[in-house]
């Protein structure tokens, strides 16, 4: 599905913002699954990738013409929000 979305977005001259969000959320789901499964365990990579995905979403909402917002929430490892 990721390849299909990527190919479709290449055909569009002006990328639809929903493709950006959808691609980012698919990348996040894949990234999150690999962290939870333990196949991604390099802490530097995890933090770097998480920040990359966060920056994409922040950029999208900063440039969006809507009342919706985006805020990064930082939690500790012992948090109830941690999936691991």
Beta strands, then each sheet from edge to edge (+ up, - down):
end
